[in-house]
Amino acid sequence: MLNKLIIIIAIISVQILSIYGQKNVPTVPDGYRSMTTLKIAYVFGRLDLIEEKRVVPNNIKKYSNLVYKKVGNRSLKLDLCYAKNLKKTAPLLVFIYGEAWKYGNKDKYLGYLIDFAKKGYVTASLEYRYSKEAKFPAAINDVKCAVKWLKLNAEKYHINPDQIAVIGGSSGGYLAMMLAYTSDVAEFESGCNIEGVNSRVQAVVDLYGPPDLTDKQVIEATQADVFIGKPYNQASGIYKQASPINYLTKDDPPTLIFHGT
C-alpha cells in the first residue's frame, strides 16, 4: 500500500508539472474528471470498462440532448437510440449514471445505448440535478420526470410504455431503485408538469447501488450526507425516508442486483 501511495504522489506531482508548457492538453476519457484520476485508477486496477469512445453506426438512429424537464434556467436532457429499421414499438431501457450524485455524464452509457439498440430495444440515458444543485429528493423527481416524458412521447420514439426497465450504476443504481419502488408515493412524483402519466416501470437493474442509506457502511463510505444535505446524526429520519428498501412491496418490479469487489 505504501508503494502505491508513493506512486500516486509521484503521478500527481508529474501531472502538475507537465501541465505547464503544454499547448494541447489530452482529452480525458469518459468516466474520468482528469488525466490524474485516470492514472491513479490505472495504478489501482480500477479502469472504467466503459471509457471507450463510441461512434454511432449508420443503422442506429440517435437523438441527442432531448429536453425532458426545465428547472429555472437548467434544462435536463436525455439521449435516445433505436435501430433505424425498427417499425413497431419495443421495450425501453433507461440508463442512469452514478458518480456519487455529485457529477457525471449521460454519454457514459453510449456504448450500451448502441449495443442494446442493435438488439431491438429503444435505449435512453439521462441527466439529473447533482447534489450541489439540489438536495434529496430532487434527483429522484428528475429521473421520474424523464420516465414520464418518455411515456408521453412513446409513440414518436417507438417505445412500448408497458415494457420499461431502468438500469443504474452506484448512485445511479440507487436512483433506479427509488424510481421503481415509489411510483405510488406522491412526494416523489412532483415537479414534472406532466399530467395523467405515472413513473411505474417493469424491471430494475441495480449495479452496486445502496438500497439502505442508514447502513453504517453506506454512511461512512458514500456521499450520502452531501446528497441529503445533512449528516446522518442530524437527519436519521430523512436517511430512512431516502432508502429504497423502505418502499419495497410485493407489487414492485423485479430487481436484479450486482455487487462485487
HUWO-V686057 format. One record per residue. SS is DSSP state (H for helix, E for strand, C for the rest). OMEGA is omega in radians with two decimals (* if undefined). D_FIRST is the distance of its C-alpha to the first C-alpha in Angstrom with 2 decimals. Layout:
SS	OMEGA	D_FIRST
SS	OMEGA	D_FIRST
This chain:
C	3.13	0.00
H	3.13	3.82
H	3.13	5.40
H	3.11	5.14
H	3.11	6.24
H	3.13	8.73
H	-3.14	9.85
H	3.13	10.54
H	3.13	12.47
H	3.13	14.26
H	-3.12	15.22
H	-3.12	16.65
H	3.14	18.46
H	-3.13	19.95
H	3.14	20.90
H	-3.13	22.74
H	-3.08	24.51
H	3.13	25.46
H	-3.12	27.15
C	3.13	29.79
C	3.10	32.51
C	3.08	31.73
C	-3.11	34.88
C	3.12	33.56
C	-3.10	30.17
C	3.13	28.94
C	3.14	29.40
C	3.11	26.35
C	3.08	26.25
C	3.08	27.19
C	-3.13	24.51
C	-3.13	22.64
C	-3.13	23.65
C	3.08	22.74
H	3.11	21.58
H	3.13	18.47
H	3.08	17.46
H	-3.10	18.46
H	3.07	16.19
H	3.10	13.10
H	3.12	14.27
H	3.14	14.60
H	-3.09	11.04
C	-3.13	10.01
C	-3.07	13.24
C	3.13	15.07
C	-3.14	18.13
C	-3.10	21.21
C	-3.12	23.66
C	-3.12	26.62
C	-3.02	25.92
C	3.03	28.77
C	-3.12	31.90
C	3.08	34.85
C	-3.14	38.51
C	-3.13	41.08
C	-3.06	43.46
C	-3.10	47.20
C	3.13	47.89
E	3.04	45.78
E	-3.14	47.16
E	3.00	44.61
E	-3.11	45.42
E	3.00	43.06
E	3.00	42.78
E	-3.11	45.39
E	-3.14	45.77
E	-3.10	45.79
E	3.03	45.79
E	3.08	46.35
E	-3.03	45.13
C	3.10	46.75
C	-3.08	45.95
E	3.04	42.97
E	3.10	43.72
E	-2.95	41.45
E	3.03	41.43
E	3.01	40.72
E	-3.07	40.86
E	-3.14	42.85
E	2.91	43.43
E	-3.14	45.87
E	-3.11	47.59
C	3.13	50.68
C	3.11	52.74
C	-3.06	52.00
C	-3.10	55.49
C	3.08	55.00
C	-3.09	52.62
E	3.06	49.21
E	-3.12	46.37
E	3.02	44.01
E	-3.12	40.20
E	-3.11	38.66
E	-3.12	35.01
E	-3.11	33.16
C	-3.10	29.88
C	-3.10	27.11
C	2.95	24.60
C	3.14	24.74
C	-2.97	28.44
C	-3.10	27.60
C	-3.14	28.17
C	-3.08	28.57
C	-3.14	31.10
H	3.11	33.65
H	-3.10	33.45
H	-3.08	30.10
H	-3.11	32.13
H	3.12	34.75
H	3.11	33.84
H	3.11	34.53
H	-3.12	37.70
H	-3.05	39.01
H	-3.14	38.15
H	3.03	39.64
H	3.08	42.61
H	-3.11	43.35
C	3.06	43.53
C	3.11	46.18
C	2.82	44.36
E	-3.06	44.67
E	3.14	41.21
E	3.05	40.11
E	-2.98	37.04
E	3.01	37.45
C	-3.12	36.13
C	-3.14	36.36
C	3.13	36.08
C	-3.09	32.65
C	3.10	31.85
C	3.13	32.45
C	-3.08	35.94
C	-3.09	37.01
C	3.05	35.70
C	0.12	36.19
C	-3.02	38.33
H	-3.10	38.85
H	3.10	36.45
H	3.06	37.99
H	-3.09	41.44
H	-3.09	40.49
H	3.05	39.28
H	3.10	42.36
H	3.11	44.56
H	3.12	43.12
H	3.10	44.11
H	3.13	47.51
H	3.12	48.05
H	3.08	47.24
H	-3.14	49.69
H	-3.12	52.29
C	-3.05	52.00
C	-3.08	51.63
C	-3.11	54.83
C	-3.04	54.04
C	3.05	50.66
C	-3.09	51.69
E	2.93	49.65
E	-3.04	50.64
E	3.13	50.07
E	3.10	50.10
E	-3.10	47.21
E	3.04	44.13
E	3.07	40.50
E	-3.08	37.64
E	3.13	34.08
E	3.11	31.04
E	3.12	27.26
C	3.12	25.17
H	3.03	27.42
H	3.04	29.93
H	3.05	30.04
H	-3.13	30.73
H	3.10	33.56
H	3.13	34.92
H	3.13	35.26
H	3.08	36.86
H	-3.02	39.19
H	-3.00	40.24
H	-3.04	40.70
C	-3.12	42.60
C	3.12	45.44
C	-3.14	47.86
C	-2.97	46.34
H	-3.04	48.43
H	3.12	46.07
H	-3.05	43.57
C	-3.00	46.35
C	2.98	47.56
C	-3.07	47.45
C	-3.02	48.30
C	3.07	52.03
C	-3.08	52.45
C	3.02	55.07
C	3.13	55.74
C	3.13	52.42
C	-3.10	49.69
C	-3.08	45.97
C	3.07	46.01
C	-3.03	44.06
C	3.13	44.23
E	-3.14	40.63
E	2.96	37.03
E	-3.13	33.74
E	3.08	30.68
E	3.09	27.35
C	3.03	24.85
C	-3.08	26.83
C	3.10	27.14
C	-3.07	30.58
C	-3.11	30.44
C	3.10	29.37
C	3.10	30.11
C	-3.05	27.37
H	-3.12	24.92
H	3.11	21.81
H	3.14	23.53
H	-3.06	24.51
H	-2.95	21.03
H	-3.10	19.16
C	3.09	21.84
C	-3.09	24.12
H	-3.13	27.08
H	3.08	28.14
H	3.13	28.66
H	-3.13	30.47
H	-3.12	32.68
C	3.13	33.13
C	3.05	32.53
C	-3.06	29.93
H	-3.08	30.52
H	3.08	32.09
H	-3.03	34.72
C	-3.09	35.50
H	3.13	34.79
H	3.12	38.01
H	3.09	36.99
H	3.09	33.66
H	3.12	35.81
H	-3.08	38.23
C	-3.07	35.48
C	-3.13	34.10
H	-3.05	35.34
H	-3.09	35.54
H	3.14	38.37
H	-3.09	40.60
C	3.01	40.47
C	-3.13	43.92
C	-3.13	45.52
C	-3.11	46.87
C	-3.08	43.55
C	3.09	42.48
E	-3.04	40.44
E	3.04	36.69
E	-3.07	34.08
E	3.07	30.53
E	3.00	27.37
C	3.14	24.02
C	3.13	20.97
C	*	17.22
